[in-house]
Amino acid sequence: MILDYILRRLGLLFFMVLLLSIFTFSLSYLFPGDVLSNLSGVSNTNFAQSALLEEKYRVNSNYFIQYIAFLDRILQGDWGVSFASGDSVFKHILDLIPATLELSIYALLISVVVGVPLGILASAYYKRWPDKLISSTAIVGYSMPIFWLALLLIMVFSLKLGWFPMSGRVSLLYEIPASTGFILVDILLADFPYNGMAMLDALHHLTLPTIVLAMYPTTVLVRFTRESMLKVMDQSYIKTARAKGLNRGQLIIHHALRNALLPVIKQIGLQFSTLITLAMITEVIFSWPGIGRWLIDSIYQRDYPAIQGGLMAVSLFIIIATIMAELTYTLLDPLSRNQAHGKV
Amino acid sequence: MHLLDIRNLTIELQTAETTIRAVDRVSFSLKEGEVHALVGESGSGKSLIAKAIVGVLNERWVITADRMHWRGVDLMRLTPEQRRKTVSQDIAMIYQDPSRCLDPTAKIFNQIAETLPEVATTGFFLKRNRARKDRVKALIHKVGIKNHEAVLDSYPHELSEGVCQKVMIAMAIARTPKLLIADEPTTALESTTRAQVFRLLKSLNQLKNMSILMISHELEEIVNWSHGIHVLYCGQMVEAGPTQRIFSQPRHPYTQALLKSLPDYEHGLAHKEPFYALKGTIPTLQHLPIGCRLGPRCPQAQKECVVAPKLSKHHGHSYACHFPLIKEVK
């Protein structure tokens, strides 16, 4: 039963990725400019090079053969070269995506660690001052554009107080060899005398972008958890459990939390796509060397192979994350686990 | 001594404009080992009374009572924590929609195990665990579920309503309560399961001396084994007394109408013969009539009925009517 479900989800994943690849493939033809240079990223070629590229990209065959060739190249990691740098797009993405992931994962972690308990607290003190305080703060955070929040934080904490640096991942003093791309992991792995200092510095650099990025998902989770808890606390089975003689703490821990947090898990998965979008803005503001900033730069520079590759990588990532979140949700929820076919 | 003694219980709902009095000065009492039935149409406030006793009503409802004594202790004067303890120890309640009253994400075993009273068990974790398992198994057998392994390992949505109701009963009797409040326990069940549930409740009453407050609108089911009946209409107690007296000589027109509406299978029913019913419907809570709330529908209503009648008592049989059906013998 559950294996069946996982297989169906994986089937869905497969078709989504297939559609995504078709879309990416068609971009080369939809973008202005020469198809061959859009695909390969090589422009201003001489005759011999053109002939070679034509052979490689099969531009003289029909679209289907071209698409198959495209898939083949994608799978081999040959995503063309960037107009701007002349380097392989795939290598760029591999280098940059860990920085974005790192930022997003920390932000998501913080939003879960802060948002969910605050939501529970607000629901436990429904309509009393903790609830009012949390809810109104959440509304303020929710409605604040994050670039503005970022600028405010930079003004106060970087320029006025000088507590946190305003850009970059780590101070130039430290030369961190990139092995995983996750800065904190890299520092731990790299073996050099100033390890602790470098760690502290990296954490300092991380603070402001993480706070900015975490703001939106945190407020969403606060509001969502609160609503969910209030809804669950009003259910008959909670009343039954209360009549059974459980006290408030037991009631919340044994019955309310599990039921209320299930939709929250789903919500966390849904937040991931928003998070990546917001990460792009954050990266631009904090000069964070992630894929978002690179993608936006590529758009400015009309670097079509880079746009294609970046879009594909980011979308692939979001699709996988969404499906993973849904799988987790289903594994945890006994009700949806037994759901029959035909539910998306 | 009375097990439960309630005097002038009033339950009101505060709305923006007015206060709606959903239950109006209801009094009744219950002795140990007795089965009492609270009878009335839907919307007459039966469930509200039950929930007020157990204390699971929302904060929206305002509950006032001259007294609500449980074995001599006034529940209204206890702190919420004390009240929760007292109530959970001695009173259990089963509901009309059992599957919605079970936590959908917890297995049946855990839900039953959590109602077990904390016994001072000695021994290791494993031993305690086994003792718990045995207790749960015994409980589930007691309520007539035979394949305990499958049931205990299921989630509520995997079971039928009847099994869920039996699980609810198992949970209710886990602490061997003095009083079991059954709030329309059989509405969601089909007739064979319904009979099983009633048999189970009856045997609990007879073997364990458990008092039962039965909330129902099925008179036939309870007439044989209940000691007293309280008839409610629109939140007012219209008549109360020993079951046999209520059945043989109802004093209140509403009780009479209720009894008349039972189809009489013994004398045979004509083809498509209409059942007897009072004209009109039960008024909504926003538009309650003043005085006797049955007034507009009552066949005997007269001018005096705009003043709420006092409850008059006669040999343990009380009724609230200006014009009772049988004149009292002086």
Contacts between the chains, C-beta under 8 A, distances in Angstrom:
chain1	res1	chain2	res2	distance
A	234	B	58	7.9
A	235	B	100	7.4
A	236	B	95	6.7
A	236	B	97	6.7
A	236	B	100	4.7
A	236	B	101	4.7
A	237	B	100	6.7
A	237	B	101	5.3
A	237	B	102	5.7
A	237	B	103	4.7
A	237	B	104	7.2
A	239	B	51	7.9
A	239	B	56	4.4
A	239	B	101	7.6
A	240	B	93	7.8
A	240	B	95	6.7
A	240	B	101	4.2
A	240	B	102	7.3
A	240	B	168	7.7
A	241	B	103	6.9
A	241	B	114	8.0
A	242	B	56	5.6
A	242	B	84	7.5
A	243	B	54	4.9
A	243	B	55	7.8
A	243	B	56	5.3
A	243	B	87	7.3
A	243	B	88	6.9
A	243	B	92	7.4
A	243	B	93	5.3
A	244	B	88	6.2
A	244	B	114	7.0
A	244	B	115	5.0
A	244	B	171	6.7
A	245	B	84	6.4
A	245	B	85	7.0
A	245	B	87	7.4
A	245	B	88	2.4
A	245	B	89	7.0
A	245	B	115	7.5
A	245	B	175	7.5
A	246	B	114	7.1
A	247	B	81	7.4
A	247	B	84	6.8
A	254	B	106	7.4
A	254	B	114	6.7
A	255	B	103	5.0
A	255	B	106	7.0
A	258	B	103	7.8
A	258	B	105	4.9
A	258	B	106	7.3
A	259	B	103	6.9
A	259	B	104	6.8
A	259	B	105	5.4
A	262	B	105	7.0
A	333	B	105	6.9
A	334	B	104	7.2
A	334	B	105	5.8
A	334	B	155	4.5
A	334	B	157	7.6
A	335	B	104	5.7
A	335	B	105	7.3
A	335	B	155	7.4
A	335	B	157	6.0
A	338	B	157	7.3
A	338	B	158	7.1
